[in-house]
């Protein structure tokens, strides 16, 4: 056995592993995601930004993003809808490695060029906020009543300009 820390591996999302994605989301996040959400994360246009995270061949995390255009069409954003690692697997740099995969894919994405990456973090989740700030994200807004069915309802909007 090697003492080297293992690196995560990533798998693109498919109909075959969508059940695993749904199961991870139900454990990791206090929100129920819609059928529309699950259809969108299977779109070929977001394949580079939506991944299952494996550790020792065990699915332990998920990252799901979507591309958005500004109303005037001058800016493209990548929205991180979910990024989560199961609790027993945290503090192994799996979240950081997953986020770096998304950041690298966003920088490499040229059609369209991605101008910024952003996400919402529930205001009670200070650990997640610190995690993103360590990776160069800054708080740009506080959105009241972002979450309808969970307390607190407010969320920080964090972004990283590319």
N, C-alpha and C positions, 0 to 999 in steps of 0.2 A: 504494500500500500504506500502510495506517495503522500507526503505531507503537504504537497502543493495544494493551494486552494483551487477548487474546481471552478471553471468558468461556466456560465450559463450557456445554453444553446437556445436558439429561437426557431419557431416554426410559423410559417404563414397560416392565416386562418382559412379554413375550408369548411364545407358542410359537414365533413367527417369529424372535425374536432370542435364544432360549434357547441355541442353539449358540454364539453369540458370548459369552454369559455363561459357559458352561462353559469355553470356550477361555481367557477372561480369568482365571477362577478357577484353571485349571491352571497358568498362567504366574505368577500373583501369590502363590499360597498353597501351602504344602507339604502340603496335605491333599486327599484325594479326597472330594468331597461326594457324598452318597447320592442316589438317585432321589427319596427322600422330601424331602430338602432342596430339590431343584429343583421339586417339586410345590408345596411350601409357599410358595416365593417368588413363585409365580404367583397366589396367592390374592388375590381383590379386597380383602380386609381389610388387606393390607400394601402395596397399590399405591403409596401415598404415601411408603413407606419403602424400596422396592426399585427401584433405578434403574441404568440403564446411563449412564455418563458419556462424553460426546463432546467432543472438542476438534478444531476445524476439520473437523467431520463424521466424525472418526475415533473409533471406540470405544476409549477409553484407560483406562477404569476401571469399577468396579462397587461398589455398596453394596447389601447385602441385610440386612434386619432381620426380626424376628418379634415379635409381641405375646405376652406371658406374663402370667398372673394368679397372684397369690400363692395358697398353699394355702388360706388362709382367705378368699380373695376380696376382701380389703380394699385390695389394691394392684395396679396394672397397671404392668408394666415393658415397655420396648422394648429388645430385645436386638439389638445390632449383631453379626451373624454374620460379615459380611465388609465391609471397606471398603478398597479398594486402587486404586492408580493405577500404570500401567506406568512403569518406571524413567525412560525418556527424557522423560516428561511431568511428573515431580515438580518441586517448587519453582516451580510456576506457580499455586499456591493452589487447585488442582483438588481436592485432598483436603479442604482447609478449606471450600471452597465446597460440596462434597458433604456434609460433616458438618453444615454450617449448614442445608442443605436438610432433612436429617433432624431436626435440632433444632427448626427452625421448624415442620415438619409435626407433630412430637410435641407441641409447645406448642398448636398449633391443634386437635389431636385431642381431642374432648370425649366421645365415646361409644365406649369408656370413656375417662375422663381418664387420661393417662399420668403416673405419679408419678416415674419415674426411667428413665434410659437406662443400660445397662451393657454390658460386653464383656469378653472375655479377650484378653490380650496375652502371647505367649510371653516368658518371662523373659529370653531372649537378645535380644529386640527392643526395646532401650532407645530407639531413635529413635521407634518407634510410641508407646511409653509417654509420651515427652516431647511428642509431637504431641497426644495426648489431654489431657495435663495443661495444655498451653497453651490448650486449649478448655474448661477448667473441670472436667475429670474428676479424681477423686481415687482413689488406690489404697485399696480397702476390704478386700482379702484377697489371700493368696497360696495358690493351689490347687496342691498337689502332684499329680503323676500325672494332670493334666488331658488332656495329649496322650498318646495311646497309642503312636503309630508314629513320632514325631519327637522328637529331642533338642534342648534339654532338655524333659522331660515337664511341667515346672511352668509355671504361668501366673499373671500378676497379674490380679485382677479390678478393673476400674476402673468408677466410676459417676459419674453426674451426676444430682443430684436436681432435679426441676422444680418 
